[in-house]
């Protein structure tokens, strides 16, 4: 039988670190990588965004379940999207009005 990993604050911290890693990978892809066509760039970007979105969903679910976390451990792209009850906003982009989101700015590059 396969064991499921414990969903505690340490697991949530590692999920936050992975989200931050994908944020850096997306930034590198947009700024430094050359692609033969814009379709290839969009495809590569889409793959990274899909993986990051799954991690963000997991992190938001864990926070909603009451798993404790420190604001200092949040990915930089989450900014100040945290309230007393956990993450603010829903969906992939975080939903903080007036704040640029990593996911919402994907069409430009």
C-alpha positions in Angstrom: 0.0 0.0 0.0 1.2 3.5 -0.9 1.4 5.9 2.0 0.1 9.4 1.5 2.4 12.2 2.7 1.3 14.0 5.8 -0.4 17.3 5.0 1.1 19.4 7.7 2.8 22.8 7.9 6.0 21.3 6.6 4.3 19.9 3.5 2.6 23.2 2.9 6.0 24.9 3.2 7.4 22.6 0.5 4.4 23.3 -1.7 5.1 27.1 -1.3 8.7 26.5 -2.2 7.7 24.6 -5.4 5.3 27.4 -6.4 8.1 29.9 -6.0 10.4 27.7 -8.1 7.8 27.6 -10.9 7.4 31.4 -10.7 11.2 31.7 -11.3 11.0 29.2 -14.1 8.3 31.2 -15.8 10.2 34.4 -15.4 13.3 32.8 -16.9 11.3 31.4 -19.8 9.8 34.8 -20.6 13.0 36.8 -20.3 15.9 34.6 -21.4 14.7 31.7 -23.5 14.4 31.8 -27.3 11.8 29.8 -29.1 11.4 29.1 -32.9 7.8 30.5 -32.7 5.4 32.2 -30.4 3.3 29.0 -30.4 6.2 27.0 -29.0 6.7 29.7 -26.3 3.0 29.6 -25.4 3.0 25.9 -25.2 6.0 25.8 -22.8 4.5 28.6 -20.7 1.2 26.8 -20.6 2.8 23.6 -19.3 4.5 25.5 -16.5 1.4 27.4 -15.6 -0.7 24.2 -15.4 1.8 22.6 -13.0 2.0 25.8 -10.9 -1.8 26.1 -10.8 -2.1 22.6 -9.4 0.4 23.4 -6.7 -1.4 26.7 -5.9 -4.8 24.8 -5.6 -3.2 22.4 -3.2 -1.7 25.2 -1.1 -5.0 27.1 -1.0 -6.9 23.9 0.1 -4.4 23.2 2.8 -4.7 26.7 4.1 -8.5 26.5 4.0 -8.3 23.3 6.1 -6.4 25.2 8.8 -2.9 24.0 8.2 -0.7 26.7 9.8 1.9 28.6 7.8 4.0 31.7 8.2 3.6 34.7 5.9 7.3 34.7 5.4 7.2 31.3 3.8 4.7 32.3 1.1 5.8 32.5 -2.5 6.7 36.0 -3.6 3.9 35.9 -6.2 1.3 35.5 -3.5 2.3 39.0 -2.2 -0.2 40.0 0.5 -3.0 37.6 -0.5 -3.3 36.3 3.0 -5.9 37.3 5.5 -6.9 36.1 8.9 -8.8 33.1 7.5 -6.1 32.1 5.1 -5.6 33.0 1.4 -7.7 35.7 0.0 -9.1 35.3 -3.5 -10.0 32.3 -5.6 -8.8 30.7 -8.7 -5.4 30.6 -10.4 -4.6 34.3 -10.3 -5.2 34.9 -6.6 -7.9 37.6 -7.2 -6.4 40.5 -5.4 -7.7 43.7 -7.1 -5.2 46.3 -8.0 -2.3 43.9 -7.6 -0.6 42.5 -10.7 -0.7 38.7 -10.7 1.9 36.4 -12.2 -0.8 34.3 -13.9 -2.8 37.3 -15.2 0.2 38.8 -17.1 1.0 35.7 -19.1 -0.1 37.0 -22.5 2.6 39.6 -22.6 6.2 38.8 -23.4 
